[in-house]
Amino acid sequence: MKIDLNDWVSSPQELKSLLMGVRSYAHWYAQTTVKMKVTKDMSQTAPAVSQAVTDLLNTWFSQTPPSQTGLDELLALLQKFESTAPRITITLAAAAPESLKKQLTNWCRQNIDPNLLVDYRFSSTILGGMVIRHRSHVYDWSFKRQIMANRANFPEVLRRV
């Protein structure tokens, strides 16, 4: 079965969380299946998982009944996505609100790669702007870099303020 993980995953952290939730559910499912065969007890309660994991499982099993094979396939898909998805890191001067993260992630996925995972970090030392890292490339549009590049003009700018 094919599924678009971009509905549930936009960062490496979200992917790890999703993987952990599905693994937890798969482990519970395997144990519960054995218990039901042995004791015929149907009162097993599913573990608490995030809404994203619940939605993913509901979508994954929308066409077929839940099975250990289906869970193994989903885990394999998530692990493959984790190892092959391109990643970038965006560093901002302060923690970004969710609306900005979503906007930046959507832009990156439309213009760079639809499966891109975006890791957000913040560092007050850049003063403003952003720094983007992709593999060994660094694109620095921070205020700190601009100030340091124009170091000789900085005292003049301060005098005018």
C-alpha positions, 0 to 999 in steps of 0.5 A, spaced: 500 500 500 502 507 498 501 513 503 503 520 502 507 521 509 507 528 508 500 529 511 503 527 518 511 528 517 514 535 516 520 534 521 525 529 523 522 529 530 515 528 527 518 522 523 521 519 529 515 520 534 511 517 528 515 511 528 516 510 535 508 510 536 507 505 530 512 501 533 509 501 540 502 500 537 505 494 533 508 491 539 502 491 543 498 488 537 503 482 537 502 481 544 495 482 544 494 477 538 497 472 542 493 473 548 487 473 544 489 466 541 491 463 548 485 466 553 480 468 548 480 475 552 477 480 547 478 486 553 485 488 551 486 496 551 490 499 545 496 503 548 495 511 548 498 513 541 498 520 538 493 523 534 497 523 528 499 515 529 492 514 530 490 518 523 496 514 520 493 507 522 486 509 520 488 511 513 493 505 512 488 500 514 482 503 511 482 498 505 484 492 509 483 489 516 489 491 521 494 485 521 501 484 523 503 484 516 500 490 515 504 494 521 510 491 519 509 494 512 508 500 515 514 500 519 518 498 513 515 504 509 517 509 515 524 507 516 525 507 508 522 514 508 527 516 514 533 513 511 531 516 504 528 523 505 532 529 504 533 534 509 534 541 511 535 545 517 533 552 518 536 556 524 532 562 526 533 568 531 528 565 535 523 559 536 518 560 530 510 559 531 507 553 528 504 558 522 511 560 520 514 553 520 508 550 516 509 556 511 516 555 510 515 547 510 510 548 504 514 553 500 520 548 501 516 542 499 513 546 493 520 549 491 525 544 493 522 537 494 515 534 496 518 529 501 523 534 504 524 534 512 525 541 515 528 541 522 527 548 525 532 550 530 534 557 533 540 561 535 539 568 538 546 569 536 544 570 529 540 576 531 535 575 525 534 573 518 535 565 517 541 560 516 539 554 512 543 548 512 543 542 506 548 537 507 555 541 506 552 547 504 550 553 508 546 559 506 547 565 511 542 570 510 543 572 518 543 579 520 549 578 524 553 576 517 551 582 514 553 586 520 560 583 520 560 583 512 560 591 513 564 592 519 567 598 517 560 601 516 557 599 522 560 605 527 557 610 522 550 607 522 550 607 529 552 615 529 546 616 525 541 613 529 
